[in-house]
Amino acid sequence: MTANAATASRAASRVRTGGPREDGPKILEHVMGWTLVAVVAMLVTQLGLL
């Protein structure tokens, strides 16, 4: 096996499959998550479900 073939086979095993990225902005995820929680809570209280 040549060096190029070994490098290509190693690179092929690390192909992204569309899962979550580790290098994304985590603060944005937290802010959007808490915003969703607040919106759902407001909806629940406005509809009288609680």
Biopython code that builds the backbone (N, CA, C, O; Angstrom):
import numpy as np
from Bio.PDB.StructureBuilder import StructureBuilder

atoms = [
    (1, "MET", "N", (0.857, -1.178, 0.000)),
    (1, "MET", "CA", (0.000, 0.000, 0.000)),
    (1, "MET", "C", (0.896, 1.231, 0.000)),
    (1, "MET", "O", (1.836, 1.332, 0.789)),
    (2, "THR", "N", (0.596, 2.151, -0.884)),
    (2, "THR", "CA", (1.413, 3.360, -0.965)),
    (2, "THR", "C", (0.955, 4.365, 0.092)),
    (2, "THR", "O", (-0.090, 4.198, 0.722)),
    (3, "ALA", "N", (1.749, 5.396, 0.267)),
    (3, "ALA", "CA", (1.420, 6.427, 1.255)),
    (3, "ALA", "C", (0.131, 7.155, 0.865)),
    (3, "ALA", "O", (-0.677, 7.487, 1.732)),
    (4, "ASN", "N", (-0.062, 7.403, -0.417)),
    (4, "ASN", "CA", (-1.278, 8.093, -0.855)),
    (4, "ASN", "C", (-2.525, 7.242, -0.618)),
    (4, "ASN", "O", (-3.562, 7.760, -0.205)),
    (5, "ALA", "N", (-2.427, 5.959, -0.875)),
    (5, "ALA", "CA", (-3.573, 5.076, -0.669)),
    (5, "ALA", "C", (-3.915, 4.965, 0.813)),
    (5, "ALA", "O", (-5.091, 4.919, 1.175)),
    (6, "ALA", "N", (-2.902, 4.923, 1.671)),
    (6, "ALA", "CA", (-3.141, 4.844, 3.113)),
    (6, "ALA", "C", (-3.794, 6.122, 3.619)),
    (6, "ALA", "O", (-4.702, 6.073, 4.448)),
    (7, "THR", "N", (-3.336, 7.255, 3.125)),
    (7, "THR", "CA", (-3.920, 8.535, 3.530)),
    (7, "THR", "C", (-5.360, 8.642, 3.049)),
    (7, "THR", "O", (-6.221, 9.125, 3.784)),
    (8, "ALA", "N", (-5.630, 8.205, 1.846)),
    (8, "ALA", "CA", (-6.982, 8.279, 1.290)),
    (8, "ALA", "C", (-7.936, 7.371, 2.064)),
    (8, "ALA", "O", (-9.084, 7.746, 2.302)),
    (9, "SER", "N", (-7.479, 6.189, 2.456)),
    (9, "SER", "CA", (-8.375, 5.291, 3.183)),
    (9, "SER", "C", (-8.644, 5.814, 4.590)),
    (9, "SER", "O", (-9.743, 5.628, 5.112)),
    (10, "ARG", "N", (-7.660, 6.468, 5.215)),
    (10, "ARG", "CA", (-7.877, 7.060, 6.536)),
    (10, "ARG", "C", (-8.838, 8.239, 6.448)),
    (10, "ARG", "O", (-9.696, 8.402, 7.316)),
    (11, "ALA", "N", (-8.707, 9.059, 5.415)),
    (11, "ALA", "CA", (-9.582, 10.211, 5.241)),
    (11, "ALA", "C", (-11.013, 9.771, 4.947)),
    (11, "ALA", "O", (-11.964, 10.425, 5.376)),
    (12, "ALA", "N", (-11.169, 8.679, 4.226)),
    (12, "ALA", "CA", (-12.503, 8.195, 3.877)),
    (12, "ALA", "C", (-13.239, 7.685, 5.111)),
    (12, "ALA", "O", (-14.469, 7.732, 5.151)),
    (13, "SER", "N", (-12.513, 7.197, 6.119)),
    (13, "SER", "CA", (-13.177, 6.679, 7.302)),
    (13, "SER", "C", (-13.664, 7.805, 8.218)),
    (13, "SER", "O", (-14.427, 7.544, 9.148)),
    (14, "ARG", "N", (-13.240, 9.050, 7.977)),
    (14, "ARG", "CA", (-13.653, 10.174, 8.814)),
    (14, "ARG", "C", (-14.633, 11.099, 8.092)),
    (14, "ARG", "O", (-14.695, 12.288, 8.405)),
    (15, "VAL", "N", (-15.378, 10.590, 7.158)),
    (15, "VAL", "CA", (-16.324, 11.405, 6.400)),
    (15, "VAL", "C", (-17.469, 11.802, 7.315)),
    (15, "VAL", "O", (-17.975, 10.972, 8.070)),
    (16, "ARG", "N", (-17.883, 13.063, 7.257)),
    (16, "ARG", "CA", (-18.995, 13.551, 8.073)),
    (16, "ARG", "C", (-20.306, 12.965, 7.558)),
    (16, "ARG", "O", (-20.509, 12.850, 6.350)),
    (17, "THR", "N", (-21.181, 12.601, 8.469)),
    (17, "THR", "CA", (-22.460, 12.007, 8.083)),
    (17, "THR", "C", (-23.641, 12.907, 8.387)),
    (17, "THR", "O", (-24.783, 12.450, 8.335)),
    (18, "GLY", "N", (-23.405, 14.161, 8.701)),
    (18, "GLY", "CA", (-24.490, 15.087, 8.956)),
    (18, "GLY", "C", (-24.866, 15.212, 10.410)),
    (18, "GLY", "O", (-25.887, 15.823, 10.726)),
    (19, "GLY", "N", (-24.078, 14.654, 11.307)),
    (19, "GLY", "CA", (-24.354, 14.756, 12.736)),
    (19, "GLY", "C", (-23.972, 16.128, 13.271)),
    (19, "GLY", "O", (-23.531, 16.993, 12.515)),
    (20, "PRO", "N", (-24.141, 16.329, 14.578)),
    (20, "PRO", "CA", (-23.800, 17.635, 15.156)),
    (20, "PRO", "C", (-22.302, 17.911, 15.079)),
    (20, "PRO", "O", (-21.478, 17.006, 15.218)),
    (21, "ARG", "N", (-21.977, 19.154, 14.860)),
    (21, "ARG", "CA", (-20.569, 19.542, 14.784)),
    (21, "ARG", "C", (-20.081, 19.904, 16.176)),
    (21, "ARG", "O", (-20.815, 20.502, 16.963)),
    (22, "GLU", "N", (-18.848, 19.541, 16.476)),
    (22, "GLU", "CA", (-18.286, 19.842, 17.791)),
    (22, "GLU", "C", (-17.776, 21.267, 17.880)),
    (22, "GLU", "O", (-17.597, 21.782, 18.983)),
    (23, "ASP", "N", (-17.535, 21.923, 16.748)),
    (23, "ASP", "CA", (-16.912, 23.238, 16.763)),
    (23, "ASP", "C", (-17.915, 24.376, 16.602)),
    (23, "ASP", "O", (-17.508, 25.515, 16.374)),
    (24, "GLY", "N", (-19.200, 24.103, 16.713)),
    (24, "GLY", "CA", (-20.219, 25.132, 16.530)),
    (24, "GLY", "C", (-20.304, 26.066, 17.726)),
    (24, "GLY", "O", (-19.762, 25.771, 18.791)),
    (25, "PRO", "N", (-20.987, 27.195, 17.550)),
    (25, "PRO", "CA", (-21.143, 28.155, 18.651)),
    (25, "PRO", "C", (-22.119, 27.624, 19.700)),
    (25, "PRO", "O", (-23.331, 27.641, 19.485)),
    (26, "LYS", "N", (-21.597, 27.157, 20.826)),
    (26, "LYS", "CA", (-22.445, 26.544, 21.846)),
    (26, "LYS", "C", (-23.342, 27.565, 22.528)),
    (26, "LYS", "O", (-24.446, 27.220, 22.949)),
    (27, "ILE", "N", (-22.899, 28.811, 22.650)),
    (27, "ILE", "CA", (-23.722, 29.820, 23.307)),
    (27, "ILE", "C", (-24.992, 30.069, 22.499)),
    (27, "ILE", "O", (-26.055, 30.299, 23.075)),
    (28, "LEU", "N", (-24.893, 30.025, 21.177)),
    (28, "LEU", "CA", (-26.079, 30.211, 20.332)),
    (28, "LEU", "C", (-27.074, 29.075, 20.545)),
    (28, "LEU", "O", (-28.283, 29.306, 20.582)),
    (29, "GLU", "N", (-26.573, 27.855, 20.685)),
    (29, "GLU", "CA", (-27.451, 26.716, 20.943)),
    (29, "GLU", "C", (-28.201, 26.896, 22.253)),
    (29, "GLU", "O", (-29.400, 26.630, 22.328)),
    (30, "HIS", "N", (-27.499, 27.345, 23.284)),
    (30, "HIS", "CA", (-28.120, 27.526, 24.590)),
    (30, "HIS", "C", (-29.173, 28.632, 24.547)),
    (30, "HIS", "O", (-30.263, 28.480, 25.098)),
    (31, "VAL", "N", (-28.849, 29.730, 23.899)),
    (31, "VAL", "CA", (-29.796, 30.848, 23.804)),
    (31, "VAL", "C", (-31.040, 30.429, 23.034)),
    (31, "VAL", "O", (-32.158, 30.728, 23.453)),
    (32, "MET", "N", (-30.860, 29.746, 21.924)),
    (32, "MET", "CA", (-32.015, 29.310, 21.139)),
    (32, "MET", "C", (-32.841, 28.273, 21.896)),
    (32, "MET", "O", (-34.068, 28.272, 21.797)),
    (33, "GLY", "N", (-32.194, 27.405, 22.638)),
    (33, "GLY", "CA", (-32.910, 26.406, 23.431)),
    (33, "GLY", "C", (-33.764, 27.039, 24.511)),
    (33, "GLY", "O", (-34.926, 26.673, 24.685)),
    (34, "TRP", "N", (-33.185, 27.997, 25.245)),
    (34, "TRP", "CA", (-33.947, 28.670, 26.301)),
    (34, "TRP", "C", (-35.042, 29.552, 25.723)),
    (34, "TRP", "O", (-36.093, 29.718, 26.341)),
    (35, "THR", "N", (-34.811, 30.111, 24.559)),
    (35, "THR", "CA", (-35.865, 30.890, 23.894)),
    (35, "THR", "C", (-37.046, 29.987, 23.553)),
    (35, "THR", "O", (-38.200, 30.373, 23.740)),
    (36, "LEU", "N", (-36.764, 28.800, 23.060)),
    (36, "LEU", "CA", (-37.826, 27.845, 22.758)),
    (36, "LEU", "C", (-38.595, 27.460, 24.017)),
    (36, "LEU", "O", (-39.822, 27.358, 23.990)),
    (37, "VAL", "N", (-37.878, 27.247, 25.120)),
    (37, "VAL", "CA", (-38.539, 26.909, 26.385)),
    (37, "VAL", "C", (-39.472, 28.032, 26.815)),
    (37, "VAL", "O", (-40.600, 27.780, 27.239)),
    (38, "ALA", "N", (-39.002, 29.273, 26.707)),
    (38, "ALA", "CA", (-39.828, 30.420, 27.105)),
    (38, "ALA", "C", (-41.061, 30.552, 26.218)),
    (38, "ALA", "O", (-42.149, 30.847, 26.713)),
    (39, "VAL", "N", (-40.905, 30.340, 24.929)),
    (39, "VAL", "CA", (-42.041, 30.451, 23.999)),
    (39, "VAL", "C", (-43.070, 29.363, 24.283)),
    (39, "VAL", "O", (-44.271, 29.634, 24.272)),
    (40, "VAL", "N", (-42.626, 28.160, 24.533)),
    (40, "VAL", "CA", (-43.556, 27.073, 24.847)),
    (40, "VAL", "C", (-44.270, 27.358, 26.168)),
    (40, "VAL", "O", (-45.469, 27.106, 26.287)),
    (41, "ALA", "N", (-43.548, 27.877, 27.159)),
    (41, "ALA", "CA", (-44.176, 28.203, 28.443)),
    (41, "ALA", "C", (-45.227, 29.282, 28.272)),
    (41, "ALA", "O", (-46.304, 29.192, 28.862)),
    (42, "MET", "N", (-44.936, 30.302, 27.473)),
    (42, "MET", "CA", (-45.927, 31.355, 27.226)),
    (42, "MET", "C", (-47.147, 30.796, 26.501)),
    (42, "MET", "O", (-48.277, 31.154, 26.834)),
    (43, "LEU", "N", (-46.939, 29.944, 25.537)),
    (43, "LEU", "CA", (-48.043, 29.323, 24.808)),
    (43, "LEU", "C", (-48.922, 28.493, 25.730)),
    (43, "LEU", "O", (-50.148, 28.563, 25.655)),
    (44, "VAL", "N", (-48.297, 27.710, 26.596)),
    (44, "VAL", "CA", (-49.041, 26.854, 27.525)),
    (44, "VAL", "C", (-49.891, 27.706, 28.462)),
    (44, "VAL", "O", (-51.052, 27.385, 28.711)),
    (45, "THR", "N", (-49.315, 28.794, 28.983)),
    (45, "THR", "CA", (-50.079, 29.625, 29.918)),
    (45, "THR", "C", (-51.182, 30.406, 29.190)),
    (45, "THR", "O", (-52.260, 30.602, 29.751)),
    (46, "GLN", "N", (-50.935, 30.850, 27.966)),
    (46, "GLN", "CA", (-51.969, 31.579, 27.226)),
    (46, "GLN", "C", (-53.148, 30.677, 26.877)),
    (46, "GLN", "O", (-54.295, 31.124, 26.860)),
    (47, "LEU", "N", (-52.863, 29.416, 26.602)),
    (47, "LEU", "CA", (-53.929, 28.483, 26.250)),
    (47, "LEU", "C", (-54.625, 27.915, 27.493)),
    (47, "LEU", "O", (-55.619, 27.199, 27.371)),
    (48, "GLY", "N", (-54.114, 28.226, 28.676)),
    (48, "GLY", "CA", (-54.720, 27.737, 29.919)),
    (48, "GLY", "C", (-54.510, 26.269, 30.151)),
    (48, "GLY", "O", (-55.345, 25.622, 30.783)),
    (49, "LEU", "N", (-53.430, 25.725, 29.663)),
    (49, "LEU", "CA", (-53.172, 24.288, 29.825)),
    (49, "LEU", "C", (-52.480, 23.964, 31.132)),
    (49, "LEU", "O", (-52.285, 22.793, 31.458)),
    (50, "LEU", "N", (-52.110, 24.976, 31.879)),
    (50, "LEU", "CA", (-51.402, 24.737, 33.143)),
    (50, "LEU", "C", (-52.174, 25.328, 34.292)),
    (50, "LEU", "O", (-51.742, 25.231, 35.440)),
]
sb = StructureBuilder()
sb.init_structure("model")
sb.init_model(0)
sb.init_chain("A")
sb.init_seg("    ")
for serial, (resi, resn, name, xyz) in enumerate(atoms, 1):
    if name == "N":
        sb.init_residue(resn, " ", resi, " ")
    sb.init_atom(name, np.array(xyz, "f"), 0.0, 1.0, " ", f" {name:<3s}", serial, name[0])
structure = sb.get_structure()
